[in-house]
């Protein structure tokens, strides 16, 4: 089943509650009728009142279930340490997550993708500043 954002899910449920046809809902949201019914069944299980007016679809009616498995070990202080390391070390941009994790005494998973995204944002900000200074 393709993943849809919460707003699109709520829109499809609202249209269904307003008695729009399945074809209309599909053309408006791009969801198949089976997907609309899956979201509708899930929302009803989570307490959606089909007869309530005004219609109130809450986030918990349309949110995904929690993912199984152990949660990732992401701590704000680790994220800050990685970003600081990259900002202060002139060679930081050339290091892999493994190198940075080793220097900070963290596992590669603790350094992971979120920090990489932050580092890319930091690099982009720094590059913008450099470009502004050169002009």
N, CA, C and O atoms as a GROMACS GRO file, in nm:
protein
  540
    1UNK      N    1   0.085  -0.117   0.000
    1UNK     CA    2   0.000   0.000   0.000
    1UNK      C    3   0.090   0.124   0.000
    1UNK      O    4   0.175   0.137   0.087
    2UNK      N    5   0.071   0.214  -0.096
    2UNK     CA    6   0.151   0.336  -0.096
    2UNK      C    7   0.123   0.418   0.029
    2UNK      O    8   0.016   0.408   0.089
    3UNK      N    9   0.220   0.498   0.069
    3UNK     CA   10   0.204   0.580   0.188
    3UNK      C   11   0.152   0.718   0.148
    3UNK      O   12   0.204   0.781   0.055
    4UNK      N   13   0.051   0.765   0.218
    4UNK     CA   14  -0.006   0.897   0.194
    4UNK      C   15   0.011   0.981   0.320
    4UNK      O   16   0.010   0.929   0.431
    5UNK      N   17   0.028   1.112   0.302
    5UNK     CA   18   0.044   1.198   0.419
    5UNK      C   19  -0.089   1.208   0.493
    5UNK      O   20  -0.194   1.171   0.441
    6UNK      N   21  -0.082   1.258   0.617
    6UNK     CA   22  -0.200   1.262   0.703
    6UNK      C   23  -0.312   1.347   0.643
    6UNK      O   24  -0.429   1.314   0.656
    7UNK      N   25  -0.275   1.457   0.579
    7UNK     CA   26  -0.376   1.544   0.521
    7UNK      C   27  -0.455   1.473   0.410
    7UNK      O   28  -0.576   1.488   0.401
    8UNK      N   29  -0.386   1.397   0.327
    8UNK     CA   30  -0.453   1.326   0.218
    8UNK      C   31  -0.542   1.216   0.274
    8UNK      O   32  -0.651   1.192   0.223
    9UNK      N   33  -0.495   1.149   0.378
    9UNK     CA   34  -0.578   1.045   0.441
    9UNK      C   35  -0.705   1.107   0.498
    9UNK      O   36  -0.815   1.055   0.479
   10UNK      N   37  -0.689   1.219   0.570
   10UNK     CA   38  -0.805   1.286   0.629
   10UNK      C   39  -0.900   1.336   0.520
   10UNK      O   40  -1.022   1.329   0.536
   11UNK      N   41  -0.844   1.386   0.411
   11UNK     CA   42  -0.926   1.433   0.300
   11UNK      C   43  -1.010   1.318   0.243
   11UNK      O   44  -1.129   1.334   0.218
   12UNK      N   45  -0.947   1.204   0.222
   12UNK     CA   46  -1.019   1.089   0.167
   12UNK      C   47  -1.130   1.044   0.262
   12UNK      O   48  -1.240   1.012   0.217
   13UNK      N   49  -1.102   1.041   0.391
   13UNK     CA   50  -1.204   1.001   0.487
   13UNK      C   51  -1.320   1.101   0.489
   13UNK      O   52  -1.436   1.062   0.497
   14UNK      N   53  -1.287   1.229   0.483
   14UNK     CA   54  -1.391   1.332   0.481
   14UNK      C   55  -1.479   1.316   0.358
   14UNK      O   56  -1.602   1.322   0.368
   15UNK      N   57  -1.418   1.297   0.244
   15UNK     CA   58  -1.495   1.278   0.121
   15UNK      C   59  -1.585   1.155   0.132
   15UNK      O   60  -1.701   1.158   0.090
   16UNK      N   61  -1.532   1.048   0.190
   16UNK     CA   62  -1.611   0.925   0.206
   16UNK      C   63  -1.729   0.951   0.300
   16UNK      O   64  -1.840   0.905   0.275
   17UNK      N   65  -1.703   1.026   0.409
   17UNK     CA   66  -1.810   1.056   0.504
   17UNK      C   67  -1.916   1.150   0.444
   17UNK      O   68  -2.030   1.153   0.491
   18UNK      N   69  -1.878   1.226   0.341
   18UNK     CA   70  -1.972   1.314   0.273
   18UNK      C   71  -2.038   1.246   0.153
   18UNK      O   72  -2.103   1.310   0.071
   19UNK      N   73  -2.022   1.112   0.145
   19UNK     CA   74  -2.086   1.028   0.043
   19UNK      C   75  -2.038   1.054  -0.100
   19UNK      O   76  -2.115   1.037  -0.194
   20UNK      N   77  -1.912   1.094  -0.115
   20UNK     CA   78  -1.855   1.101  -0.249
   20UNK      C   79  -1.836   0.960  -0.301
   20UNK      O   80  -1.815   0.867  -0.222
   21UNK      N   81  -1.843   0.942  -0.431
   21UNK     CA   82  -1.824   0.809  -0.488
   21UNK      C   83  -1.676   0.770  -0.481
   21UNK      O   84  -1.589   0.856  -0.469
   22UNK      N   85  -1.651   0.641  -0.487
   22UNK     CA   86  -1.513   0.592  -0.484
   22UNK      C   87  -1.432   0.646  -0.600
   22UNK      O   88  -1.314   0.678  -0.586
   23UNK      N   89  -1.496   0.657  -0.718
   23UNK     CA   90  -1.426   0.712  -0.835
   23UNK      C   91  -1.386   0.857  -0.812
   23UNK      O   92  -1.276   0.899  -0.850
   24UNK      N   93  -1.476   0.936  -0.751
   24UNK     CA   94  -1.444   1.076  -0.721
   24UNK      C   95  -1.328   1.085  -0.622
   24UNK      O   96  -1.237   1.166  -0.639
   25UNK      N   97  -1.333   1.003  -0.519
   25UNK     CA   98  -1.227   1.005  -0.418
   25UNK      C   99  -1.093   0.967  -0.480
   25UNK      O  100  -0.990   1.029  -0.451
   26UNK      N  101  -1.094   0.868  -0.566
   26UNK     CA  102  -0.972   0.826  -0.635
   26UNK      C  103  -0.918   0.938  -0.723
   26UNK      O  104  -0.798   0.963  -0.725
   27UNK      N  105  -1.006   1.004  -0.796
   27UNK     CA  106  -0.959   1.111  -0.885
   27UNK      C  107  -0.907   1.231  -0.807
   27UNK      O  108  -0.816   1.300  -0.854
   28UNK      N  109  -0.963   1.258  -0.690
   28UNK     CA  110  -0.920   1.373  -0.610
   28UNK      C  111  -0.791   1.343  -0.533
   28UNK      O  112  -0.700   1.425  -0.531
   29UNK      N  113  -0.784   1.225  -0.470
   29UNK     CA  114  -0.671   1.194  -0.381
   29UNK      C  115  -0.566   1.103  -0.443
   29UNK      O  116  -0.451   1.101  -0.398
   30UNK      N  117  -0.603   1.027  -0.545
   30UNK     CA  118  -0.510   0.930  -0.602
   30UNK      C  119  -0.509   0.797  -0.529
   30UNK      O  120  -0.433   0.708  -0.565
   31UNK      N  121  -0.592   0.782  -0.426
   31UNK     CA  122  -0.599   0.658  -0.349
   31UNK      C  123  -0.696   0.560  -0.414
   31UNK      O  124  -0.800   0.599  -0.467
   32UNK      N  125  -0.660   0.433  -0.410
   32UNK     CA  126  -0.752   0.330  -0.457
   32UNK      C  127  -0.864   0.316  -0.354
   32UNK      O  128  -0.849   0.355  -0.239
   33UNK      N  129  -0.977   0.258  -0.397
   33UNK     CA  130  -1.089   0.242  -0.303
   33UNK      C  131  -1.052   0.146  -0.190
   33UNK      O  132  -1.100   0.162  -0.078
   34UNK      N  133  -0.966   0.047  -0.219
   34UNK     CA  134  -0.924  -0.045  -0.113
   34UNK      C  135  -0.844   0.029  -0.006
   34UNK      O  136  -0.860   0.002   0.113
   35UNK      N  137  -0.760   0.122  -0.048
   35UNK     CA  138  -0.680   0.200   0.046
   35UNK      C  139  -0.770   0.290   0.129
   35UNK      O  140  -0.750   0.303   0.250
   36UNK      N  141  -0.868   0.353   0.066
   36UNK     CA  142  -0.962   0.438   0.140
   36UNK      C  143  -1.033   0.356   0.245
   36UNK      O  144  -1.047   0.400   0.359
   37UNK      N  145  -1.079   0.236   0.209
   37UNK     CA  146  -1.150   0.151   0.305
   37UNK      C  147  -1.057   0.106   0.417
   37UNK      O  148  -1.101   0.095   0.532
   38UNK      N  149  -0.930   0.079   0.387
   38UNK     CA  150  -0.835   0.042   0.492
   38UNK      C  151  -0.819   0.155   0.593
   38UNK      O  152  -0.823   0.133   0.714
   39UNK      N  153  -0.801   0.277   0.541
   39UNK     CA  154  -0.789   0.392   0.631
   39UNK      C  155  -0.919   0.416   0.707
   39UNK      O  156  -0.915   0.453   0.824
   40UNK      N  157  -1.032   0.396   0.642
   40UNK     CA  158  -1.162   0.415   0.708
   40UNK      C  159  -1.179   0.313   0.821
   40UNK      O  160  -1.218   0.349   0.932
   41UNK      N  161  -1.150   0.186   0.793
   41UNK     CA  162  -1.160   0.082   0.896
   41UNK      C  163  -1.069   0.112   1.015
   41UNK      O  164  -1.110   0.099   1.131
   42UNK      N  165  -0.946   0.153   0.985
   42UNK     CA  166  -0.850   0.185   1.090
   42UNK      C  167  -0.899   0.303   1.174
   42UNK      O  168  -0.889   0.301   1.297
   43UNK      N  169  -0.953   0.406   1.108
   43UNK     CA  170  -1.002   0.525   1.179
   43UNK      C  171  -1.121   0.490   1.269
   43UNK      O  172  -1.131   0.540   1.381
   44UNK      N  173  -1.210   0.406   1.220
   44UNK     CA  174  -1.326   0.364   1.300
   44UNK      C  175  -1.278   0.286   1.423
   44UNK      O  176  -1.329   0.308   1.533
   45UNK      N  177  -1.181   0.196   1.404
   45UNK     CA  178  -1.125   0.122   1.517
   45UNK      C  179  -1.064   0.215   1.622
   45UNK      O  180  -1.063   0.184   1.741
   46UNK      N  181  -1.014   0.329   1.576
   46UNK     CA  182  -0.948   0.425   1.665
   46UNK      C  183  -1.044   0.533   1.718
   46UNK      O  184  -1.001   0.631   1.779
   47UNK      N  185  -1.174   0.514   1.694
   47UNK     CA  186  -1.272   0.602   1.755
   47UNK      C  187  -1.336   0.706   1.667
   47UNK      O  188  -1.402   0.796   1.719
   48UNK      N  189  -1.319   0.700   1.536
   48UNK     CA  190  -1.383   0.797   1.447
   48UNK      C  191  -1.534   0.778   1.452
   48UNK      O  192  -1.584   0.667   1.432
   49UNK      N  193  -1.606   0.887   1.477
   49UNK     CA  194  -1.753   0.884   1.480
   49UNK      C  195  -1.805   0.928   1.344
   49UNK      O  196  -1.792   1.045   1.307
   50UNK      N  197  -1.862   0.836   1.270
   50UNK     CA  198  -1.908   0.865   1.134
   50UNK      C  199  -2.029   0.957   1.130
   50UNK      O  200  -2.055   1.021   1.028
   51UNK      N  201  -2.103   0.964   1.240
   51UNK     CA  202  -2.224   1.046   1.241
   51UNK      C  203  -2.202   1.185   1.300
   51UNK      O  204  -2.292   1.269   1.295
   52UNK      N  205  -2.086   1.210   1.356
   52UNK     CA  206  -2.059   1.338   1.422
   52UNK      C  207  -2.055   1.451   1.319
   52UNK      O  208  -1.996   1.437   1.212
   53UNK      N  209  -2.118   1.561   1.353
   53UNK     CA  210  -2.112   1.682   1.272
   53UNK      C  211  -2.085   1.797   1.366
   53UNK      O  212  -2.155   1.808   1.466
   54UNK      N  213  -1.991   1.881   1.342
   54UNK     CA  214  -1.902   1.879   1.226
   54UNK      C  215  -1.811   1.757   1.230
   54UNK      O  216  -1.784   1.700   1.336
   55UNK      N  217  -1.764   1.717   1.112
   55UNK     CA  218  -1.674   1.602   1.102
   55UNK      C  219  -1.544   1.636   1.171
   55UNK      O  220  -1.484   1.741   1.148
   56UNK      N  221  -1.499   1.546   1.258
   56UNK     CA  222  -1.373   1.565   1.328
   56UNK      C  223  -1.284   1.444   1.308
   56UNK      O  224  -1.306   1.338   1.368
   57UNK      N  225  -1.185   1.460   1.222
   57UNK     CA  226  -1.086   1.354   1.201
   57UNK      C  227  -0.959   1.400   1.271
   57UNK      O  228  -0.898   1.500   1.233
   58UNK      N  229  -0.920   1.326   1.373
   58UNK     CA  230  -0.803   1.360   1.452
   58UNK      C  231  -0.680   1.286   1.401
   58UNK      O  232  -0.691   1.185   1.331
   59UNK      N  233  -0.562   1.337   1.435
   59UNK     CA  234  -0.437   1.275   1.388
   59UNK      C  235  -0.431   1.127   1.422
   59UNK      O  236  -0.391   1.046   1.339
   60UNK      N  237  -0.471   1.090   1.544
   60UNK     CA  238  -0.459   0.949   1.582
   60UNK      C  239  -0.552   0.859   1.500
   60UNK      O  240  -0.533   0.737   1.497
   61UNK      N  241  -0.650   0.916   1.434
   61UNK     CA  242  -0.736   0.836   1.346
   61UNK      C  243  -0.664   0.795   1.219
   61UNK      O  244  -0.695   0.690   1.162
   62UNK      N  245  -0.569   0.875   1.173
   62UNK     CA  246  -0.506   0.851   1.042
   62UNK      C  247  -0.355   0.825   1.049
   62UNK      O  248  -0.294   0.799   0.946
   63UNK      N  249  -0.295   0.831   1.167
   63UNK     CA  250  -0.150   0.808   1.178
   63UNK      C  251  -0.116   0.661   1.156
   63UNK      O  252  -0.199   0.572   1.177
   64UNK      N  253   0.008   0.637   1.115
   64UNK     CA  254   0.057   0.500   1.102
   64UNK      C  255   0.073   0.437   1.239
   64UNK      O  256   0.092   0.507   1.339
   65UNK      N  257   0.066   0.305   1.242
   65UNK     CA  258   0.096   0.234   1.366
   65UNK      C  259   0.245   0.245   1.394
   65UNK      O  260   0.324   0.263   1.302
   66UNK      N  261   0.283   0.235   1.521
   66UNK     CA  262   0.427   0.237   1.552
   66UNK      C  263   0.498   0.121   1.482
   66UNK      O  264   0.442   0.012   1.467
   67UNK      N  265   0.619   0.146   1.439
   67UNK     CA  266   0.697   0.043   1.371
   67UNK      C  267   0.749  -0.058   1.474
   67UNK      O  268   0.787  -0.019   1.585
   68UNK      N  269   0.752  -0.186   1.439
   68UNK     CA  270   0.804  -0.285   1.532
   68UNK      C  271   0.956  -0.277   1.541
   68UNK      O  272   1.023  -0.222   1.453
   69UNK      N  273   1.008  -0.333   1.647
   69UNK     CA  274   1.153  -0.338   1.661
   69UNK      C  275   1.205  -0.235   1.759
   69UNK      O  276   1.131  -0.151   1.810
   70UNK      N  277   1.331  -0.244   1.782
   70UNK     CA  278   1.396  -0.156   1.876
   70UNK      C  279   1.409  -0.016   1.817
   70UNK      O  280   1.450   0.000   1.702
   71UNK      N  281   1.373   0.086   1.897
   71UNK     CA  282   1.387   0.222   1.846
   71UNK      C  283   1.534   0.260   1.829
   71UNK      O  284   1.622   0.206   1.896
   72UNK      N  285   1.560   0.354   1.739
   72UNK     CA  286   1.697   0.398   1.715
   72UNK      C  287   1.746   0.480   1.832
   72UNK      O  288   1.669   0.548   1.899
   73UNK      N  289   1.874   0.473   1.856
   73UNK     CA  290   1.935   0.548   1.965
   73UNK      C  291   1.979   0.685   1.914
   73UNK      O  292   2.095   0.704   1.876
   74UNK      N  293   1.888   0.778   1.913
   74UNK     CA  294   1.920   0.913   1.870
   74UNK      C  295   1.904   1.003   1.991
   74UNK      O  296   1.795   1.014   2.047
   75UNK      N  297   2.010   1.066   2.029
   75UNK     CA  298   2.004   1.158   2.142
   75UNK      C  299   2.047   1.296   2.094
   75UNK      O  300   2.141   1.308   2.016
   76UNK      N  301   1.980   1.401   2.140
   76UNK     CA  302   2.016   1.537   2.097
   76UNK      C  303   2.162   1.572   2.123
   76UNK      O  304   2.225   1.640   2.042
   77UNK      N  305   2.216   1.526   2.236
   77UNK     CA  306   2.355   1.560   2.266
   77UNK      C  307   2.451   1.494   2.166
   77UNK      O  308   2.555   1.552   2.134
   78UNK      N  309   2.419   1.376   2.117
   78UNK     CA  310   2.502   1.312   2.015
   78UNK      C  311   2.496   1.389   1.884
   78UNK      O  312   2.597   1.410   1.818
   79UNK      N  313   2.376   1.431   1.849
   79UNK     CA  314   2.358   1.507   1.726
   79UNK      C  315   2.438   1.638   1.733
   79UNK      O  316   2.506   1.676   1.638
   80UNK      N  317   2.428   1.705   1.846
   80UNK     CA  318   2.502   1.830   1.864
   80UNK      C  319   2.653   1.807   1.856
   80UNK      O  320   2.725   1.887   1.797
   81UNK      N  321   2.700   1.697   1.916
   81UNK     CA  322   2.843   1.667   1.915
   81UNK      C  323   2.893   1.644   1.772
   81UNK      O  324   3.002   1.689   1.736
   82UNK      N  325   2.814   1.574   1.692
   82UNK     CA  326   2.854   1.547   1.554
   82UNK      C  327   2.858   1.676   1.473
   82UNK      O  328   2.954   1.701   1.400
   83UNK      N  329   2.756   1.757   1.487
   83UNK     CA  330   2.751   1.883   1.412
   83UNK      C  331   2.866   1.973   1.454
   83UNK      O  332   2.930   2.035   1.370
   84UNK      N  333   2.893   1.980   1.584
   84UNK     CA  334   3.004   2.061   1.633
   84UNK      C  335   3.136   2.010   1.579
   84UNK      O  336   3.222   2.089   1.540
   85UNK      N  337   3.153   1.879   1.576
   85UNK     CA  338   3.275   1.818   1.525
   85UNK      C  339   3.298   1.859   1.379
   85UNK      O  340   3.410   1.892   1.341
   86UNK      N  341   3.193   1.856   1.299
   86UNK     CA  342   3.206   1.890   1.158
   86UNK      C  343   3.233   2.040   1.141
   86UNK      O  344   3.311   2.080   1.055
   87UNK      N  345   3.169   2.121   1.223
   87UNK     CA  346   3.188   2.266   1.212
   87UNK      C  347   3.329   2.309   1.253
   87UNK      O  348   3.386   2.399   1.192
   88UNK      N  349   3.384   2.244   1.357
   88UNK     CA  350   3.513   2.288   1.410
   88UNK      C  351   3.632   2.223   1.342
   88UNK      O  352   3.742   2.278   1.344
   89UNK      N  353   3.613   2.109   1.281
   89UNK     CA  354   3.723   2.035   1.219
   89UNK      C  355   3.725   2.068   1.070
   89UNK      O  356   3.630   2.035   0.998
   90UNK      N  357   3.832   2.130   1.023
   90UNK     CA  358   3.834   2.170   0.883
   90UNK      C  359   3.831   2.051   0.789
   90UNK      O  360   3.799   2.066   0.671
   91UNK      N  361   3.864   1.932   0.840
   91UNK     CA  362   3.860   1.812   0.758
   91UNK      C  363   3.731   1.733   0.780
   91UNK      O  364   3.714   1.626   0.722
   92UNK      N  365   3.641   1.784   0.862
   92UNK     CA  366   3.519   1.712   0.900
   92UNK      C  367   3.433   1.673   0.783
   92UNK      O  368   3.367   1.568   0.786
   93UNK      N  369   3.432   1.753   0.680
   93UNK     CA  370   3.346   1.724   0.565
   93UNK      C  371   3.398   1.604   0.486
   93UNK      O  372   3.324   1.544   0.407
   94UNK      N  373   3.524   1.570   0.506
   94UNK     CA  374   3.582   1.460   0.432
   94UNK      C  375   3.575   1.329   0.509
   94UNK      O  376   3.618   1.225   0.458
   95UNK      N  377   3.520   1.332   0.631
   95UNK     CA  378   3.516   1.213   0.714
   95UNK      C  379   3.384   1.139   0.697
   95UNK      O  380   3.279   1.199   0.671
   96UNK      N  381   3.392   1.010   0.713
   96UNK     CA  382   3.271   0.929   0.708
   96UNK      C  383   3.207   0.928   0.847
   96UNK      O  384   3.267   0.972   0.945
   97UNK      N  385   3.086   0.877   0.853
   97UNK     CA  386   3.018   0.862   0.982
   97UNK      C  387   3.100   0.772   1.075
   97UNK      O  388   3.104   0.795   1.196
   98UNK      N  389   3.164   0.672   1.019
   98UNK     CA  390   3.246   0.581   1.099
   98UNK      C  391   3.361   0.655   1.165
   98UNK      O  392   3.390   0.632   1.283
   99UNK      N  393   3.427   0.743   1.091
   99UNK     CA  394   3.538   0.820   1.148
   99UNK      C  395   3.490   0.912   1.259
   99UNK      O  396   3.551   0.918   1.366
  100UNK      N  397   3.383   0.984   1.235
  100UNK     CA  398   3.331   1.076   1.334
  100UNK      C  399   3.284   1.001   1.458
  100UNK      O  400   3.310   1.044   1.570
  101UNK      N  401   3.215   0.889   1.439
  101UNK     CA  402   3.168   0.808   1.551
  101UNK      C  403   3.285   0.760   1.635
  101UNK      O  404   3.278   0.763   1.758
  102UNK      N  405   3.392   0.715   1.570
  102UNK     CA  406   3.510   0.667   1.642
  102UNK      C  407   3.572   0.778   1.725
  102UNK      O  408   3.609   0.756   1.840
  103UNK      N  409   3.584   0.897   1.669
  103UNK     CA  410   3.644   1.009   1.741
  103UNK      C  411   3.560   1.054   1.859
  103UNK      O  412   3.615   1.101   1.959
  104UNK      N  413   3.426   1.041   1.849
  104UNK     CA  414   3.338   1.084   1.956
  104UNK      C  415   3.302   0.971   2.052
  104UNK      O  416   3.231   0.994   2.151
  105UNK      N  417   3.350   0.850   2.024
  105UNK     CA  418   3.320   0.737   2.111
  105UNK      C  419   3.176   0.690   2.099
  105UNK      O  420   3.119   0.640   2.196
  106UNK      N  421   3.117   0.705   1.983
  106UNK     CA  422   2.979   0.663   1.958
  106UNK      C  423   2.980   0.549   1.857
  106UNK      O  424   3.081   0.522   1.792
  107UNK      N  425   2.864   0.483   1.843
  107UNK     CA  426   2.852   0.382   1.738
  107UNK      C  427   2.813   0.452   1.609
  107UNK      O  428   2.764   0.565   1.611
  108UNK      N  429   2.835   0.385   1.498
  108UNK     CA  430   2.796   0.443   1.368
  108UNK      C  431   2.646   0.469   1.363
  108UNK      O  432   2.602   0.567   1.303
  109UNK      N  433   2.567   0.382   1.426
  109UNK     CA  434   2.422   0.401   1.426
  109UNK      C  435   2.384   0.527   1.501
  109UNK      O  436   2.288   0.595   1.463
  110UNK      N  437   2.457   0.560   1.607
  110UNK     CA  438   2.426   0.681   1.682
  110UNK      C  439   2.458   0.806   1.600
  110UNK      O  440   2.395   0.910   1.620
  111UNK      N  441   2.554   0.797   1.511
  111UNK     CA  442   2.589   0.910   1.427
  111UNK      C  443   2.490   0.919   1.310
  111UNK      O  444   2.446   1.028   1.276
  112UNK      N  445   2.455   0.808   1.250
  112UNK     CA  446   2.356   0.785   1.147
  112UNK      C  447   2.304   0.897   1.059
  112UNK      O  448   2.361   1.006   1.052
  113UNK      N  449   2.193   0.868   0.991
  113UNK     CA  450   2.140   0.951   0.883
  113UNK      C  451   2.090   1.087   0.929
  113UNK      O  452   2.108   1.185   0.856
  114UNK      N  453   2.030   1.098   1.047
  114UNK     CA  454   1.979   1.228   1.090
  114UNK      C  455   2.091   1.329   1.100
  114UNK      O  456   2.076   1.444   1.059
  115UNK      N  457   2.204   1.285   1.156
  115UNK     CA  458   2.316   1.375   1.169
  115UNK      C  459   2.374   1.410   1.032
  115UNK      O  460   2.417   1.523   1.010
  116UNK      N  461   2.375   1.313   0.940
  116UNK     CA  462   2.424   1.341   0.806
  116UNK      C  463   2.340   1.450   0.741
  116UNK      O  464   2.394   1.539   0.675
  117UNK      N  465   2.208   1.443   0.760
  117UNK     CA  466   2.121   1.545   0.705
  117UNK      C  467   2.152   1.680   0.767
  117UNK      O  468   2.156   1.782   0.697
  118UNK      N  469   2.174   1.683   0.898
  118UNK     CA  470   2.207   1.808   0.966
  118UNK      C  471   2.339   1.864   0.915
  118UNK      O  472   2.354   1.984   0.895
  119UNK      N  473   2.436   1.775   0.893
  119UNK     CA  474   2.567   1.817   0.844
  119UNK      C  475   2.552   1.878   0.705
  119UNK      O  476   2.614   1.981   0.676
  120UNK      N  477   2.472   1.817   0.620
  120UNK     CA  478   2.450   1.870   0.486
  120UNK      C  479   2.387   2.008   0.496
  120UNK      O  480   2.425   2.099   0.422
  121UNK      N  481   2.289   2.026   0.588
  121UNK     CA  482   2.228   2.157   0.606
  121UNK      C  483   2.330   2.258   0.654
  121UNK      O  484   2.331   2.372   0.608
  122UNK      N  485   2.417   2.218   0.747
  122UNK     CA  486   2.520   2.307   0.798
  122UNK      C  487   2.614   2.347   0.685
  122UNK      O  488   2.649   2.464   0.671
  123UNK      N  489   2.656   2.249   0.605
  123UNK     CA  490   2.745   2.278   0.493
  123UNK      C  491   2.679   2.377   0.398
  123UNK      O  492   2.744   2.471   0.350
  124UNK      N  493   2.551   2.356   0.369
  124UNK     CA  494   2.479   2.445   0.278
  124UNK      C  495   2.474   2.586   0.336
  124UNK      O  496   2.492   2.684   0.263
  125UNK      N  497   2.447   2.598   0.467
  125UNK     CA  498   2.444   2.729   0.530
  125UNK      C  499   2.580   2.796   0.522
  125UNK      O  500   2.590   2.915   0.492
  126UNK      N  501   2.686   2.719   0.550
  126UNK     CA  502   2.820   2.775   0.546
  126UNK      C  503   2.857   2.818   0.405
  126UNK      O  504   2.920   2.923   0.386
  127UNK      N  505   2.819   2.740   0.304
  127UNK     CA  506   2.848   2.775   0.166
  127UNK      C  507   2.775   2.902   0.127
  127UNK      O  508   2.830   2.986   0.056
  128UNK      N  509   2.651   2.919   0.174
  128UNK     CA  510   2.577   3.041   0.145
  128UNK      C  511   2.648   3.161   0.203
  128UNK      O  512   2.657   3.266   0.140
  129UNK      N  513   2.698   3.146   0.326
  129UNK     CA  514   2.769   3.256   0.391
  129UNK      C  515   2.894   3.292   0.313
  129UNK      O  516   2.924   3.409   0.293
  130UNK      N  517   2.968   3.190   0.268
  130UNK     CA  518   3.088   3.215   0.191
  130UNK      C  519   3.054   3.288   0.062
  130UNK      O  520   3.123   3.383   0.025
  131UNK      N  521   2.950   3.243  -0.008
  131UNK     CA  522   2.910   3.306  -0.133
  131UNK      C  523   2.871   3.451  -0.108
  131UNK      O  524   2.907   3.539  -0.186
  132UNK      N  525   2.798   3.477   0.000
  132UNK     CA  526   2.758   3.614   0.032
  132UNK      C  527   2.879   3.701   0.061
  132UNK      O  528   2.883   3.818   0.024
  133UNK      N  529   2.980   3.642   0.127
  133UNK     CA  530   3.099   3.719   0.162
  133UNK      C  531   3.183   3.753   0.038
  133UNK      O  532   3.249   3.857   0.035
  134UNK      N  533   3.180   3.667  -0.063
  134UNK     CA  534   3.260   3.689  -0.184
  134UNK      C  535   3.199   3.796  -0.273
  134UNK      O  536   3.272   3.858  -0.350
  135UNK      N  537   3.071   3.819  -0.265
  135UNK     CA  538   3.002   3.913  -0.354
  135UNK      C  539   3.036   4.054  -0.324
  135UNK      O  540   2.986   4.145  -0.390
   0.00000   0.00000   0.00000
